[in-house]
Amino acid sequence: MRAKILVVDDEPDLLELIDTNLTAAGFDVVLTSNGADALEQARHLAPQLILLDVMLPEMDGLEICKVLRRDPATQSIPIVMLTARAGEIDRVLGLELGADDYVTKPFSMRELVLRVKKLLDRHPSQQPQEAQAGQIQLGGLHIDKSRHRASFRGRPLDLTLTEFKLAALLAERRGRVQSREQLLRDVWGYNSMIDTRTVDTHMRRLRAKLGSAAKLLDTVRGVGYRFREE
């Protein structure tokens, strides 16, 4: 079954180029150029992934991302932000608001398609059932990989896809420090060095959502992160 990608951008030429390349890569593509329509399409079409430009008229991509993450119907859809080269603050804010990844303009279509494929490969609905199996218990933290659910002492944790992957990987490797570079490879699927602040931003969000369970999560200065063994 072909994955459905919602692309939100107000540049007609770029929309056409993205449409052509994603369609050639085997995806069903839905295009829109404004925030109101993007929210409606996301809710009614339930796409497997959203490509979301930051600079949009009326409602910008950051606000759209915030709304999508607050809505139970769309909060788990992977989001890739499309940002301007000089917009470091946009990238950071996008990650803080719940985006799973970002691509900096101008970008190559090959890179964009690769990012999309890697993110979809990480999504539970795109993986074989046997790869999803597994229950992880760490103190009061419970992670159900088959259902993509996490809870602490019975209280559900509202984690995005990337946050869930980080929590599951660190819990499986409890007691062992995972470097930022290792996390980029194993969670994001990147083989080359990119901005490791992406990891730090997601870890801050994960720590905040863990609440009292955050006491299990150590930051090893200059190295990376680990869950302590209890």
PyMOL CGO cylinders between C-alpha atoms (Angstrom):
from pymol import cmd
from pymol.cgo import CYLINDER

trace = [
    CYLINDER, 0.00, 0.00, 0.00, 1.43, 3.37, -1.06, 0.3, 1, 1, 1, 1, 1, 1,
    CYLINDER, 1.43, 3.37, -1.06, 2.17, 5.78, 1.75, 0.3, 1, 1, 1, 1, 1, 1,
    CYLINDER, 2.17, 5.78, 1.75, 0.34, 9.11, 1.55, 0.3, 1, 1, 1, 1, 1, 1,
    CYLINDER, 0.34, 9.11, 1.55, 2.44, 12.27, 1.96, 0.3, 1, 1, 1, 1, 1, 1,
    CYLINDER, 2.44, 12.27, 1.96, 0.90, 15.69, 2.64, 0.3, 1, 1, 1, 1, 1, 1,
    CYLINDER, 0.90, 15.69, 2.64, 3.11, 18.52, 1.32, 0.3, 1, 1, 1, 1, 1, 1,
    CYLINDER, 3.11, 18.52, 1.32, 2.46, 22.06, 2.58, 0.3, 1, 1, 1, 1, 1, 1,
    CYLINDER, 2.46, 22.06, 2.58, 4.30, 24.89, 0.81, 0.3, 1, 1, 1, 1, 1, 1,
    CYLINDER, 4.30, 24.89, 0.81, 3.29, 28.15, -0.87, 0.3, 1, 1, 1, 1, 1, 1,
    CYLINDER, 3.29, 28.15, -0.87, 5.84, 27.97, -3.70, 0.3, 1, 1, 1, 1, 1, 1,
    CYLINDER, 5.84, 27.97, -3.70, 4.05, 26.44, -6.74, 0.3, 1, 1, 1, 1, 1, 1,
    CYLINDER, 4.05, 26.44, -6.74, 7.27, 25.45, -8.53, 0.3, 1, 1, 1, 1, 1, 1,
    CYLINDER, 7.27, 25.45, -8.53, 8.62, 23.70, -5.44, 0.3, 1, 1, 1, 1, 1, 1,
    CYLINDER, 8.62, 23.70, -5.44, 5.32, 21.92, -4.84, 0.3, 1, 1, 1, 1, 1, 1,
    CYLINDER, 5.32, 21.92, -4.84, 5.37, 20.62, -8.40, 0.3, 1, 1, 1, 1, 1, 1,
    CYLINDER, 5.37, 20.62, -8.40, 8.98, 19.45, -8.06, 0.3, 1, 1, 1, 1, 1, 1,
    CYLINDER, 8.98, 19.45, -8.06, 8.33, 17.67, -4.77, 0.3, 1, 1, 1, 1, 1, 1,
    CYLINDER, 8.33, 17.67, -4.77, 5.16, 16.10, -6.18, 0.3, 1, 1, 1, 1, 1, 1,
    CYLINDER, 5.16, 16.10, -6.18, 7.04, 14.76, -9.21, 0.3, 1, 1, 1, 1, 1, 1,
    CYLINDER, 7.04, 14.76, -9.21, 9.89, 13.26, -7.19, 0.3, 1, 1, 1, 1, 1, 1,
    CYLINDER, 9.89, 13.26, -7.19, 7.80, 11.73, -4.40, 0.3, 1, 1, 1, 1, 1, 1,
    CYLINDER, 7.80, 11.73, -4.40, 5.36, 10.25, -6.91, 0.3, 1, 1, 1, 1, 1, 1,
    CYLINDER, 5.36, 10.25, -6.91, 8.28, 8.75, -8.85, 0.3, 1, 1, 1, 1, 1, 1,
    CYLINDER, 8.28, 8.75, -8.85, 9.52, 7.27, -5.56, 0.3, 1, 1, 1, 1, 1, 1,
    CYLINDER, 9.52, 7.27, -5.56, 6.23, 5.45, -5.09, 0.3, 1, 1, 1, 1, 1, 1,
    CYLINDER, 6.23, 5.45, -5.09, 4.26, 7.75, -2.79, 0.3, 1, 1, 1, 1, 1, 1,
    CYLINDER, 4.26, 7.75, -2.79, 0.75, 9.17, -3.06, 0.3, 1, 1, 1, 1, 1, 1,
    CYLINDER, 0.75, 9.17, -3.06, 1.13, 12.94, -2.74, 0.3, 1, 1, 1, 1, 1, 1,
    CYLINDER, 1.13, 12.94, -2.74, -1.41, 15.53, -1.58, 0.3, 1, 1, 1, 1, 1, 1,
    CYLINDER, -1.41, 15.53, -1.58, -0.49, 19.20, -2.07, 0.3, 1, 1, 1, 1, 1, 1,
    CYLINDER, -0.49, 19.20, -2.07, -1.68, 22.32, -0.32, 0.3, 1, 1, 1, 1, 1, 1,
    CYLINDER, -1.68, 22.32, -0.32, -0.36, 25.87, 0.07, 0.3, 1, 1, 1, 1, 1, 1,
    CYLINDER, -0.36, 25.87, 0.07, -2.06, 27.21, 3.21, 0.3, 1, 1, 1, 1, 1, 1,
    CYLINDER, -2.06, 27.21, 3.21, -2.39, 26.33, 6.87, 0.3, 1, 1, 1, 1, 1, 1,
    CYLINDER, -2.39, 26.33, 6.87, -6.16, 26.01, 7.17, 0.3, 1, 1, 1, 1, 1, 1,
    CYLINDER, -6.16, 26.01, 7.17, -6.33, 23.51, 4.31, 0.3, 1, 1, 1, 1, 1, 1,
    CYLINDER, -6.33, 23.51, 4.31, -3.28, 21.65, 5.67, 0.3, 1, 1, 1, 1, 1, 1,
    CYLINDER, -3.28, 21.65, 5.67, -5.00, 21.08, 9.02, 0.3, 1, 1, 1, 1, 1, 1,
    CYLINDER, -5.00, 21.08, 9.02, -8.18, 19.89, 7.32, 0.3, 1, 1, 1, 1, 1, 1,
    CYLINDER, -8.18, 19.89, 7.32, -6.29, 17.52, 5.01, 0.3, 1, 1, 1, 1, 1, 1,
    CYLINDER, -6.29, 17.52, 5.01, -4.23, 16.13, 7.89, 0.3, 1, 1, 1, 1, 1, 1,
    CYLINDER, -4.23, 16.13, 7.89, -7.35, 15.35, 9.93, 0.3, 1, 1, 1, 1, 1, 1,
    CYLINDER, -7.35, 15.35, 9.93, -9.44, 13.86, 7.13, 0.3, 1, 1, 1, 1, 1, 1,
    CYLINDER, -9.44, 13.86, 7.13, -6.80, 12.06, 5.05, 0.3, 1, 1, 1, 1, 1, 1,
    CYLINDER, -6.80, 12.06, 5.05, -4.58, 10.80, 7.90, 0.3, 1, 1, 1, 1, 1, 1,
    CYLINDER, -4.58, 10.80, 7.90, -1.35, 10.91, 5.83, 0.3, 1, 1, 1, 1, 1, 1,
    CYLINDER, -1.35, 10.91, 5.83, 1.61, 8.78, 6.82, 0.3, 1, 1, 1, 1, 1, 1,
    CYLINDER, 1.61, 8.78, 6.82, 3.89, 11.84, 6.81, 0.3, 1, 1, 1, 1, 1, 1,
    CYLINDER, 3.89, 11.84, 6.81, 3.68, 15.63, 6.46, 0.3, 1, 1, 1, 1, 1, 1,
    CYLINDER, 3.68, 15.63, 6.46, 6.25, 17.89, 4.76, 0.3, 1, 1, 1, 1, 1, 1,
    CYLINDER, 6.25, 17.89, 4.76, 5.64, 21.31, 6.25, 0.3, 1, 1, 1, 1, 1, 1,
    CYLINDER, 5.64, 21.31, 6.25, 7.20, 24.61, 5.19, 0.3, 1, 1, 1, 1, 1, 1,
    CYLINDER, 7.20, 24.61, 5.19, 7.88, 27.14, 7.94, 0.3, 1, 1, 1, 1, 1, 1,
    CYLINDER, 7.88, 27.14, 7.94, 7.16, 30.30, 5.91, 0.3, 1, 1, 1, 1, 1, 1,
    CYLINDER, 7.16, 30.30, 5.91, 3.48, 30.20, 4.99, 0.3, 1, 1, 1, 1, 1, 1,
    CYLINDER, 3.48, 30.20, 4.99, 0.90, 33.00, 4.66, 0.3, 1, 1, 1, 1, 1, 1,
    CYLINDER, 0.90, 33.00, 4.66, -1.66, 33.61, 7.43, 0.3, 1, 1, 1, 1, 1, 1,
    CYLINDER, -1.66, 33.61, 7.43, -0.64, 30.60, 9.59, 0.3, 1, 1, 1, 1, 1, 1,
    CYLINDER, -0.64, 30.60, 9.59, 3.02, 29.64, 9.54, 0.3, 1, 1, 1, 1, 1, 1,
    CYLINDER, 3.02, 29.64, 9.54, 4.40, 26.11, 9.71, 0.3, 1, 1, 1, 1, 1, 1,
    CYLINDER, 4.40, 26.11, 9.71, 5.39, 26.37, 13.37, 0.3, 1, 1, 1, 1, 1, 1,
    CYLINDER, 5.39, 26.37, 13.37, 1.83, 27.19, 14.39, 0.3, 1, 1, 1, 1, 1, 1,
    CYLINDER, 1.83, 27.19, 14.39, 0.49, 24.39, 12.20, 0.3, 1, 1, 1, 1, 1, 1,
    CYLINDER, 0.49, 24.39, 12.20, 2.93, 21.95, 13.82, 0.3, 1, 1, 1, 1, 1, 1,
    CYLINDER, 2.93, 21.95, 13.82, 1.76, 23.06, 17.27, 0.3, 1, 1, 1, 1, 1, 1,
    CYLINDER, 1.76, 23.06, 17.27, -1.90, 22.50, 16.36, 0.3, 1, 1, 1, 1, 1, 1,
    CYLINDER, -1.90, 22.50, 16.36, -1.21, 19.09, 14.82, 0.3, 1, 1, 1, 1, 1, 1,
    CYLINDER, -1.21, 19.09, 14.82, 0.63, 17.92, 17.93, 0.3, 1, 1, 1, 1, 1, 1,
    CYLINDER, 0.63, 17.92, 17.93, -2.25, 19.00, 20.19, 0.3, 1, 1, 1, 1, 1, 1,
    CYLINDER, -2.25, 19.00, 20.19, -4.89, 17.11, 18.18, 0.3, 1, 1, 1, 1, 1, 1,
    CYLINDER, -4.89, 17.11, 18.18, -5.20, 13.39, 19.09, 0.3, 1, 1, 1, 1, 1, 1,
    CYLINDER, -5.20, 13.39, 19.09, -6.16, 12.66, 15.47, 0.3, 1, 1, 1, 1, 1, 1,
    CYLINDER, -6.16, 12.66, 15.47, -2.87, 14.02, 14.12, 0.3, 1, 1, 1, 1, 1, 1,
    CYLINDER, -2.87, 14.02, 14.12, -0.40, 14.06, 17.02, 0.3, 1, 1, 1, 1, 1, 1,
    CYLINDER, -0.40, 14.06, 17.02, 1.44, 10.88, 15.95, 0.3, 1, 1, 1, 1, 1, 1,
    CYLINDER, 1.44, 10.88, 15.95, 1.87, 11.78, 12.25, 0.3, 1, 1, 1, 1, 1, 1,
    CYLINDER, 1.87, 11.78, 12.25, 5.60, 12.27, 11.46, 0.3, 1, 1, 1, 1, 1, 1,
    CYLINDER, 5.60, 12.27, 11.46, 6.40, 15.85, 10.46, 0.3, 1, 1, 1, 1, 1, 1,
    CYLINDER, 6.40, 15.85, 10.46, 9.40, 17.06, 8.45, 0.3, 1, 1, 1, 1, 1, 1,
    CYLINDER, 9.40, 17.06, 8.45, 9.87, 20.83, 8.54, 0.3, 1, 1, 1, 1, 1, 1,
    CYLINDER, 9.87, 20.83, 8.54, 11.20, 22.66, 5.46, 0.3, 1, 1, 1, 1, 1, 1,
    CYLINDER, 11.20, 22.66, 5.46, 13.25, 25.62, 6.65, 0.3, 1, 1, 1, 1, 1, 1,
    CYLINDER, 13.25, 25.62, 6.65, 15.28, 28.47, 5.14, 0.3, 1, 1, 1, 1, 1, 1,
    CYLINDER, 15.28, 28.47, 5.14, 19.08, 28.21, 5.21, 0.3, 1, 1, 1, 1, 1, 1,
    CYLINDER, 19.08, 28.21, 5.21, 19.44, 31.09, 7.67, 0.3, 1, 1, 1, 1, 1, 1,
    CYLINDER, 19.44, 31.09, 7.67, 16.55, 29.97, 9.86, 0.3, 1, 1, 1, 1, 1, 1,
    CYLINDER, 16.55, 29.97, 9.86, 18.33, 28.13, 12.67, 0.3, 1, 1, 1, 1, 1, 1,
    CYLINDER, 18.33, 28.13, 12.67, 15.77, 29.44, 15.13, 0.3, 1, 1, 1, 1, 1, 1,
    CYLINDER, 15.77, 29.44, 15.13, 13.03, 27.96, 12.95, 0.3, 1, 1, 1, 1, 1, 1,
    CYLINDER, 13.03, 27.96, 12.95, 14.68, 24.54, 13.08, 0.3, 1, 1, 1, 1, 1, 1,
    CYLINDER, 14.68, 24.54, 13.08, 15.05, 24.64, 16.84, 0.3, 1, 1, 1, 1, 1, 1,
    CYLINDER, 15.05, 24.64, 16.84, 11.49, 25.85, 17.38, 0.3, 1, 1, 1, 1, 1, 1,
    CYLINDER, 11.49, 25.85, 17.38, 10.14, 23.23, 14.99, 0.3, 1, 1, 1, 1, 1, 1,
    CYLINDER, 10.14, 23.23, 14.99, 11.83, 20.44, 16.93, 0.3, 1, 1, 1, 1, 1, 1,
    CYLINDER, 11.83, 20.44, 16.93, 10.69, 21.93, 20.22, 0.3, 1, 1, 1, 1, 1, 1,
    CYLINDER, 10.69, 21.93, 20.22, 7.09, 21.98, 18.96, 0.3, 1, 1, 1, 1, 1, 1,
    CYLINDER, 7.09, 21.98, 18.96, 7.18, 18.32, 17.93, 0.3, 1, 1, 1, 1, 1, 1,
    CYLINDER, 7.18, 18.32, 17.93, 8.63, 18.05, 14.42, 0.3, 1, 1, 1, 1, 1, 1,
    CYLINDER, 8.63, 18.05, 14.42, 10.51, 14.79, 13.84, 0.3, 1, 1, 1, 1, 1, 1,
    CYLINDER, 10.51, 14.79, 13.84, 13.06, 16.13, 11.35, 0.3, 1, 1, 1, 1, 1, 1,
    CYLINDER, 13.06, 16.13, 11.35, 13.92, 19.12, 9.20, 0.3, 1, 1, 1, 1, 1, 1,
    CYLINDER, 13.92, 19.12, 9.20, 15.34, 19.73, 5.74, 0.3, 1, 1, 1, 1, 1, 1,
    CYLINDER, 15.34, 19.73, 5.74, 17.10, 23.01, 5.03, 0.3, 1, 1, 1, 1, 1, 1,
    CYLINDER, 17.10, 23.01, 5.03, 16.33, 24.96, 1.84, 0.3, 1, 1, 1, 1, 1, 1,
    CYLINDER, 16.33, 24.96, 1.84, 17.69, 24.77, -0.75, 0.3, 1, 1, 1, 1, 1, 1,
    CYLINDER, 17.69, 24.77, -0.75, 17.75, 20.96, -0.66, 0.3, 1, 1, 1, 1, 1, 1,
    CYLINDER, 17.75, 20.96, -0.66, 18.20, 18.23, -3.22, 0.3, 1, 1, 1, 1, 1, 1,
    CYLINDER, 18.20, 18.23, -3.22, 15.20, 16.11, -4.12, 0.3, 1, 1, 1, 1, 1, 1,
    CYLINDER, 15.20, 16.11, -4.12, 17.32, 13.02, -3.55, 0.3, 1, 1, 1, 1, 1, 1,
    CYLINDER, 17.32, 13.02, -3.55, 17.96, 14.09, 0.05, 0.3, 1, 1, 1, 1, 1, 1,
    CYLINDER, 17.96, 14.09, 0.05, 14.30, 14.88, 0.62, 0.3, 1, 1, 1, 1, 1, 1,
    CYLINDER, 14.30, 14.88, 0.62, 13.13, 11.49, -0.68, 0.3, 1, 1, 1, 1, 1, 1,
    CYLINDER, 13.13, 11.49, -0.68, 15.76, 9.76, 1.47, 0.3, 1, 1, 1, 1, 1, 1,
    CYLINDER, 15.76, 9.76, 1.47, 14.62, 11.62, 4.60, 0.3, 1, 1, 1, 1, 1, 1,
    CYLINDER, 14.62, 11.62, 4.60, 11.00, 10.69, 3.90, 0.3, 1, 1, 1, 1, 1, 1,
    CYLINDER, 11.00, 10.69, 3.90, 11.83, 7.02, 3.39, 0.3, 1, 1, 1, 1, 1, 1,
    CYLINDER, 11.83, 7.02, 3.39, 13.94, 6.82, 6.53, 0.3, 1, 1, 1, 1, 1, 1,
    CYLINDER, 13.94, 6.82, 6.53, 11.26, 8.42, 8.67, 0.3, 1, 1, 1, 1, 1, 1,
    CYLINDER, 11.26, 8.42, 8.67, 8.55, 6.14, 7.28, 0.3, 1, 1, 1, 1, 1, 1,
    CYLINDER, 8.55, 6.14, 7.28, 10.78, 3.12, 7.90, 0.3, 1, 1, 1, 1, 1, 1,
    CYLINDER, 10.78, 3.12, 7.90, 10.85, 4.10, 11.57, 0.3, 1, 1, 1, 1, 1, 1,
    CYLINDER, 10.85, 4.10, 11.57, 7.09, 4.45, 11.86, 0.3, 1, 1, 1, 1, 1, 1,
    CYLINDER, 7.09, 4.45, 11.86, 5.40, 1.44, 13.53, 0.3, 1, 1, 1, 1, 1, 1,
    CYLINDER, 5.40, 1.44, 13.53, 2.64, 1.20, 10.90, 0.3, 1, 1, 1, 1, 1, 1,
    CYLINDER, 2.64, 1.20, 10.90, 5.29, 0.76, 8.18, 0.3, 1, 1, 1, 1, 1, 1,
    CYLINDER, 5.29, 0.76, 8.18, 7.20, -2.05, 9.92, 0.3, 1, 1, 1, 1, 1, 1,
    CYLINDER, 7.20, -2.05, 9.92, 6.54, -5.81, 9.91, 0.3, 1, 1, 1, 1, 1, 1,
    CYLINDER, 6.54, -5.81, 9.91, 4.71, -7.08, 12.98, 0.3, 1, 1, 1, 1, 1, 1,
    CYLINDER, 4.71, -7.08, 12.98, 7.62, -9.20, 14.21, 0.3, 1, 1, 1, 1, 1, 1,
    CYLINDER, 7.62, -9.20, 14.21, 9.85, -6.10, 14.32, 0.3, 1, 1, 1, 1, 1, 1,
    CYLINDER, 9.85, -6.10, 14.32, 7.36, -4.37, 16.60, 0.3, 1, 1, 1, 1, 1, 1,
    CYLINDER, 7.36, -4.37, 16.60, 7.14, -7.09, 19.25, 0.3, 1, 1, 1, 1, 1, 1,
    CYLINDER, 7.14, -7.09, 19.25, 8.54, -6.34, 22.68, 0.3, 1, 1, 1, 1, 1, 1,
    CYLINDER, 8.54, -6.34, 22.68, 7.65, -5.13, 26.14, 0.3, 1, 1, 1, 1, 1, 1,
    CYLINDER, 7.65, -5.13, 26.14, 10.20, -3.09, 28.08, 0.3, 1, 1, 1, 1, 1, 1,
    CYLINDER, 10.20, -3.09, 28.08, 9.96, -2.48, 31.82, 0.3, 1, 1, 1, 1, 1, 1,
    CYLINDER, 9.96, -2.48, 31.82, 12.33, -0.14, 33.63, 0.3, 1, 1, 1, 1, 1, 1,
    CYLINDER, 12.33, -0.14, 33.63, 11.29, 0.77, 37.14, 0.3, 1, 1, 1, 1, 1, 1,
    CYLINDER, 11.29, 0.77, 37.14, 7.84, 2.31, 36.74, 0.3, 1, 1, 1, 1, 1, 1,
    CYLINDER, 7.84, 2.31, 36.74, 8.42, 2.99, 33.04, 0.3, 1, 1, 1, 1, 1, 1,
    CYLINDER, 8.42, 2.99, 33.04, 6.62, 0.59, 30.68, 0.3, 1, 1, 1, 1, 1, 1,
    CYLINDER, 6.62, 0.59, 30.68, 7.17, 0.62, 26.91, 0.3, 1, 1, 1, 1, 1, 1,
    CYLINDER, 7.17, 0.62, 26.91, 4.98, -1.45, 24.60, 0.3, 1, 1, 1, 1, 1, 1,
    CYLINDER, 4.98, -1.45, 24.60, 6.72, -1.49, 21.22, 0.3, 1, 1, 1, 1, 1, 1,
    CYLINDER, 6.72, -1.49, 21.22, 3.97, -3.50, 19.51, 0.3, 1, 1, 1, 1, 1, 1,
    CYLINDER, 3.97, -3.50, 19.51, 1.34, -0.85, 20.29, 0.3, 1, 1, 1, 1, 1, 1,
    CYLINDER, 1.34, -0.85, 20.29, 3.66, 2.15, 20.28, 0.3, 1, 1, 1, 1, 1, 1,
    CYLINDER, 3.66, 2.15, 20.28, 2.65, 3.09, 23.82, 0.3, 1, 1, 1, 1, 1, 1,
    CYLINDER, 2.65, 3.09, 23.82, 4.59, 4.23, 26.85, 0.3, 1, 1, 1, 1, 1, 1,
    CYLINDER, 4.59, 4.23, 26.85, 3.48, 4.81, 30.42, 0.3, 1, 1, 1, 1, 1, 1,
    CYLINDER, 3.48, 4.81, 30.42, 4.96, 5.57, 33.81, 0.3, 1, 1, 1, 1, 1, 1,
    CYLINDER, 4.96, 5.57, 33.81, 3.28, 3.96, 36.83, 0.3, 1, 1, 1, 1, 1, 1,
    CYLINDER, 3.28, 3.96, 36.83, 0.16, 3.47, 34.75, 0.3, 1, 1, 1, 1, 1, 1,
    CYLINDER, 0.16, 3.47, 34.75, 0.05, 7.06, 33.46, 0.3, 1, 1, 1, 1, 1, 1,
    CYLINDER, 0.05, 7.06, 33.46, 0.19, 7.23, 29.64, 0.3, 1, 1, 1, 1, 1, 1,
    CYLINDER, 0.19, 7.23, 29.64, 3.04, 9.29, 28.17, 0.3, 1, 1, 1, 1, 1, 1,
    CYLINDER, 3.04, 9.29, 28.17, 2.18, 11.43, 25.14, 0.3, 1, 1, 1, 1, 1, 1,
    CYLINDER, 2.18, 11.43, 25.14, 5.31, 10.82, 23.04, 0.3, 1, 1, 1, 1, 1, 1,
    CYLINDER, 5.31, 10.82, 23.04, 5.92, 11.62, 19.39, 0.3, 1, 1, 1, 1, 1, 1,
    CYLINDER, 5.92, 11.62, 19.39, 7.37, 8.95, 17.13, 0.3, 1, 1, 1, 1, 1, 1,
    CYLINDER, 7.37, 8.95, 17.13, 10.94, 10.16, 17.59, 0.3, 1, 1, 1, 1, 1, 1,
    CYLINDER, 10.94, 10.16, 17.59, 10.58, 10.54, 21.37, 0.3, 1, 1, 1, 1, 1, 1,
    CYLINDER, 10.58, 10.54, 21.37, 9.16, 7.02, 21.60, 0.3, 1, 1, 1, 1, 1, 1,
    CYLINDER, 9.16, 7.02, 21.60, 12.03, 5.61, 19.55, 0.3, 1, 1, 1, 1, 1, 1,
    CYLINDER, 12.03, 5.61, 19.55, 14.57, 7.39, 21.77, 0.3, 1, 1, 1, 1, 1, 1,
    CYLINDER, 14.57, 7.39, 21.77, 12.93, 6.12, 24.96, 0.3, 1, 1, 1, 1, 1, 1,
    CYLINDER, 12.93, 6.12, 24.96, 12.67, 2.55, 23.68, 0.3, 1, 1, 1, 1, 1, 1,
    CYLINDER, 12.67, 2.55, 23.68, 16.27, 2.43, 22.45, 0.3, 1, 1, 1, 1, 1, 1,
    CYLINDER, 16.27, 2.43, 22.45, 17.70, 3.88, 25.67, 0.3, 1, 1, 1, 1, 1, 1,
    CYLINDER, 17.70, 3.88, 25.67, 15.55, 1.55, 27.78, 0.3, 1, 1, 1, 1, 1, 1,
    CYLINDER, 15.55, 1.55, 27.78, 16.69, -1.49, 25.78, 0.3, 1, 1, 1, 1, 1, 1,
    CYLINDER, 16.69, -1.49, 25.78, 20.31, -0.41, 26.25, 0.3, 1, 1, 1, 1, 1, 1,
    CYLINDER, 20.31, -0.41, 26.25, 19.87, 0.62, 29.88, 0.3, 1, 1, 1, 1, 1, 1,
    CYLINDER, 19.87, 0.62, 29.88, 23.10, 1.28, 31.74, 0.3, 1, 1, 1, 1, 1, 1,
    CYLINDER, 23.10, 1.28, 31.74, 25.04, 1.94, 28.53, 0.3, 1, 1, 1, 1, 1, 1,
    CYLINDER, 25.04, 1.94, 28.53, 25.79, 5.47, 27.40, 0.3, 1, 1, 1, 1, 1, 1,
    CYLINDER, 25.79, 5.47, 27.40, 24.61, 6.24, 23.87, 0.3, 1, 1, 1, 1, 1, 1,
    CYLINDER, 24.61, 6.24, 23.87, 26.50, 9.01, 22.12, 0.3, 1, 1, 1, 1, 1, 1,
    CYLINDER, 26.50, 9.01, 22.12, 24.65, 11.64, 20.12, 0.3, 1, 1, 1, 1, 1, 1,
    CYLINDER, 24.65, 11.64, 20.12, 26.20, 10.25, 16.94, 0.3, 1, 1, 1, 1, 1, 1,
    CYLINDER, 26.20, 10.25, 16.94, 25.00, 6.74, 17.82, 0.3, 1, 1, 1, 1, 1, 1,
    CYLINDER, 25.00, 6.74, 17.82, 21.49, 8.00, 18.46, 0.3, 1, 1, 1, 1, 1, 1,
    CYLINDER, 21.49, 8.00, 18.46, 21.48, 9.81, 15.12, 0.3, 1, 1, 1, 1, 1, 1,
    CYLINDER, 21.48, 9.81, 15.12, 22.40, 6.55, 13.39, 0.3, 1, 1, 1, 1, 1, 1,
    CYLINDER, 22.40, 6.55, 13.39, 20.05, 4.25, 15.29, 0.3, 1, 1, 1, 1, 1, 1,
    CYLINDER, 20.05, 4.25, 15.29, 17.00, 6.50, 15.73, 0.3, 1, 1, 1, 1, 1, 1,
    CYLINDER, 17.00, 6.50, 15.73, 17.18, 8.88, 12.76, 0.3, 1, 1, 1, 1, 1, 1,
    CYLINDER, 17.18, 8.88, 12.76, 19.01, 6.48, 10.42, 0.3, 1, 1, 1, 1, 1, 1,
    CYLINDER, 19.01, 6.48, 10.42, 21.72, 8.98, 9.46, 0.3, 1, 1, 1, 1, 1, 1,
    CYLINDER, 21.72, 8.98, 9.46, 25.13, 7.59, 8.57, 0.3, 1, 1, 1, 1, 1, 1,
    CYLINDER, 25.13, 7.59, 8.57, 26.81, 10.97, 8.16, 0.3, 1, 1, 1, 1, 1, 1,
    CYLINDER, 26.81, 10.97, 8.16, 27.37, 13.69, 10.73, 0.3, 1, 1, 1, 1, 1, 1,
    CYLINDER, 27.37, 13.69, 10.73, 24.67, 16.36, 10.98, 0.3, 1, 1, 1, 1, 1, 1,
    CYLINDER, 24.67, 16.36, 10.98, 23.82, 18.84, 13.69, 0.3, 1, 1, 1, 1, 1, 1,
    CYLINDER, 23.82, 18.84, 13.69, 23.80, 16.82, 16.92, 0.3, 1, 1, 1, 1, 1, 1,
    CYLINDER, 23.80, 16.82, 16.92, 21.74, 19.56, 18.59, 0.3, 1, 1, 1, 1, 1, 1,
    CYLINDER, 21.74, 19.56, 18.59, 18.79, 17.76, 16.98, 0.3, 1, 1, 1, 1, 1, 1,
    CYLINDER, 18.79, 17.76, 16.98, 19.34, 14.99, 19.53, 0.3, 1, 1, 1, 1, 1, 1,
    CYLINDER, 19.34, 14.99, 19.53, 19.62, 17.41, 22.45, 0.3, 1, 1, 1, 1, 1, 1,
    CYLINDER, 19.62, 17.41, 22.45, 16.38, 19.15, 21.49, 0.3, 1, 1, 1, 1, 1, 1,
    CYLINDER, 16.38, 19.15, 21.49, 14.44, 15.89, 21.35, 0.3, 1, 1, 1, 1, 1, 1,
    CYLINDER, 14.44, 15.89, 21.35, 15.99, 14.70, 24.59, 0.3, 1, 1, 1, 1, 1, 1,
    CYLINDER, 15.99, 14.70, 24.59, 14.86, 17.88, 26.36, 0.3, 1, 1, 1, 1, 1, 1,
    CYLINDER, 14.86, 17.88, 26.36, 11.32, 17.29, 25.14, 0.3, 1, 1, 1, 1, 1, 1,
    CYLINDER, 11.32, 17.29, 25.14, 11.46, 13.62, 26.15, 0.3, 1, 1, 1, 1, 1, 1,
    CYLINDER, 11.46, 13.62, 26.15, 12.73, 14.49, 29.62, 0.3, 1, 1, 1, 1, 1, 1,
    CYLINDER, 12.73, 14.49, 29.62, 9.92, 17.03, 30.11, 0.3, 1, 1, 1, 1, 1, 1,
    CYLINDER, 9.92, 17.03, 30.11, 7.27, 14.50, 29.08, 0.3, 1, 1, 1, 1, 1, 1,
    CYLINDER, 7.27, 14.50, 29.08, 8.68, 11.74, 31.28, 0.3, 1, 1, 1, 1, 1, 1,
    CYLINDER, 8.68, 11.74, 31.28, 7.86, 13.79, 34.35, 0.3, 1, 1, 1, 1, 1, 1,
    CYLINDER, 7.86, 13.79, 34.35, 9.05, 11.99, 37.50, 0.3, 1, 1, 1, 1, 1, 1,
    CYLINDER, 9.05, 11.99, 37.50, 10.38, 9.17, 35.29, 0.3, 1, 1, 1, 1, 1, 1,
    CYLINDER, 10.38, 9.17, 35.29, 13.03, 11.63, 34.05, 0.3, 1, 1, 1, 1, 1, 1,
    CYLINDER, 13.03, 11.63, 34.05, 15.07, 10.71, 37.13, 0.3, 1, 1, 1, 1, 1, 1,
    CYLINDER, 15.07, 10.71, 37.13, 15.98, 7.51, 35.26, 0.3, 1, 1, 1, 1, 1, 1,
    CYLINDER, 15.98, 7.51, 35.26, 17.54, 9.47, 32.40, 0.3, 1, 1, 1, 1, 1, 1,
    CYLINDER, 17.54, 9.47, 32.40, 21.15, 10.58, 32.75, 0.3, 1, 1, 1, 1, 1, 1,
    CYLINDER, 21.15, 10.58, 32.75, 23.01, 13.13, 30.64, 0.3, 1, 1, 1, 1, 1, 1,
    CYLINDER, 23.01, 13.13, 30.64, 26.67, 12.13, 30.49, 0.3, 1, 1, 1, 1, 1, 1,
    CYLINDER, 26.67, 12.13, 30.49, 28.41, 15.42, 29.81, 0.3, 1, 1, 1, 1, 1, 1,
    CYLINDER, 28.41, 15.42, 29.81, 30.43, 15.45, 26.60, 0.3, 1, 1, 1, 1, 1, 1,
    CYLINDER, 30.43, 15.45, 26.60, 29.32, 11.93, 25.70, 0.3, 1, 1, 1, 1, 1, 1,
    CYLINDER, 29.32, 11.93, 25.70, 25.58, 11.32, 25.44, 0.3, 1, 1, 1, 1, 1, 1,
    CYLINDER, 25.58, 11.32, 25.44, 22.60, 9.84, 27.29, 0.3, 1, 1, 1, 1, 1, 1,
    CYLINDER, 22.60, 9.84, 27.29, 21.55, 6.67, 29.14, 0.3, 1, 1, 1, 1, 1, 1,
    CYLINDER, 21.55, 6.67, 29.14, 18.77, 5.19, 31.21, 0.3, 1, 1, 1, 1, 1, 1,
    CYLINDER, 18.77, 5.19, 31.21, 20.09, 4.03, 34.58, 0.3, 1, 1, 1, 1, 1, 1,
    CYLINDER, 20.09, 4.03, 34.58, 19.49, 0.42, 35.61, 0.3, 1, 1, 1, 1, 1, 1,
    CYLINDER, 19.49, 0.42, 35.61, 17.33, 0.21, 38.70, 0.3, 1, 1, 1, 1, 1, 1,
]
cmd.load_cgo(trace, "trace")
